[in-house]
Amino acid sequence: MPLSYKARRRWSLVILLIGLPIYIVAAISLIAWLPDLPGWVTFIVYVALGFAWMAPLRFVFLGIGQADPDAPNSEAGFR
């Protein structure tokens, strides 16, 4: 069952305000647990982890910046 536009907006806000900071702390902790790596390897791991959170959550963020497709045309884009 696909999420409605309003539900996707709410979930995207929750993910960005709560989930992403938790993910950042977890990623930094993961890097700290790894053995001492060269700087370029650490950079690649950070870049990979930076993109990894987006892949499973892509469907939540699609179309969030656009006007509500379910709103009447006269009120589309206005709140």
C-alpha positions as CSV (number, residue, x, y, z in Angstrom):
1,M,0.0,0.0,0.0
2,P,1.6,3.3,-1.1
3,L,1.8,6.1,1.4
4,S,-0.2,9.2,0.8
5,Y,1.5,12.5,0.1
6,K,0.8,13.8,3.6
7,A,2.1,10.6,5.2
8,R,5.3,10.8,3.1
9,R,5.8,14.4,4.1
10,R,5.4,13.5,7.8
11,W,7.7,10.4,7.5
12,S,10.3,12.4,5.7
13,L,10.4,15.0,8.5
14,V,10.7,12.2,11.1
15,I,13.5,10.5,9.2
16,L,15.4,13.7,8.7
17,L,15.0,15.1,12.2
18,I,15.3,11.9,14.3
19,G,16.6,9.0,12.1
20,L,19.4,10.8,10.3
21,P,21.2,12.0,13.4
22,I,21.0,8.5,14.9
23,Y,22.4,7.1,11.7
24,I,25.2,9.7,11.7
25,V,26.2,8.7,15.3
26,A,26.1,5.0,14.3
27,A,28.3,5.6,11.2
28,I,30.8,7.5,13.3
29,S,30.8,4.7,15.9
30,L,31.3,2.2,13.1
31,I,34.4,4.0,11.8
32,A,35.8,4.3,15.3
33,W,35.5,0.5,15.8
34,L,37.4,-0.2,12.6
35,P,41.1,-0.7,12.8
36,D,43.3,2.3,11.9
37,L,42.7,2.8,8.2
38,P,44.4,5.1,5.8
39,G,42.7,8.5,5.3
40,W,41.5,7.8,1.8
41,V,39.9,4.5,2.8
42,T,38.1,6.2,5.7
43,F,36.9,8.9,3.3
44,I,35.5,6.2,0.9
45,V,33.7,4.5,3.8
46,Y,32.2,7.8,4.9
47,V,31.0,8.5,1.4
48,A,29.5,5.1,1.0
49,L,27.7,5.3,4.4
50,G,26.6,8.8,3.4
51,F,24.8,7.4,0.3
52,A,23.7,4.1,1.9
53,W,20.9,5.6,4.0
54,M,19.1,7.1,1.0
55,A,18.6,3.9,-1.0
56,P,16.0,2.1,1.2
57,L,14.2,5.4,1.9
58,R,14.0,6.7,-1.7
59,F,10.3,6.0,-2.0
60,V,9.5,8.2,1.0
61,F,11.3,11.3,-0.4
62,L,10.1,11.1,-4.0
63,G,7.9,14.1,-4.9
64,I,8.0,15.7,-1.5
65,G,9.2,19.1,-2.8
66,Q,6.3,19.3,-5.3
67,A,2.7,20.4,-4.8
68,D,0.2,18.0,-3.4
69,P,-1.1,15.9,-6.3
70,D,-4.3,15.2,-4.5
71,A,-5.1,18.9,-3.8
72,P,-7.6,20.7,-6.1
73,N,-6.0,22.6,-8.9
74,S,-6.9,26.0,-7.5
75,E,-5.1,25.3,-4.2
76,A,-2.2,23.3,-5.6
77,G,1.0,24.5,-4.1
78,F,-0.6,26.9,-1.7
79,R,-1.1,26.4,2.0
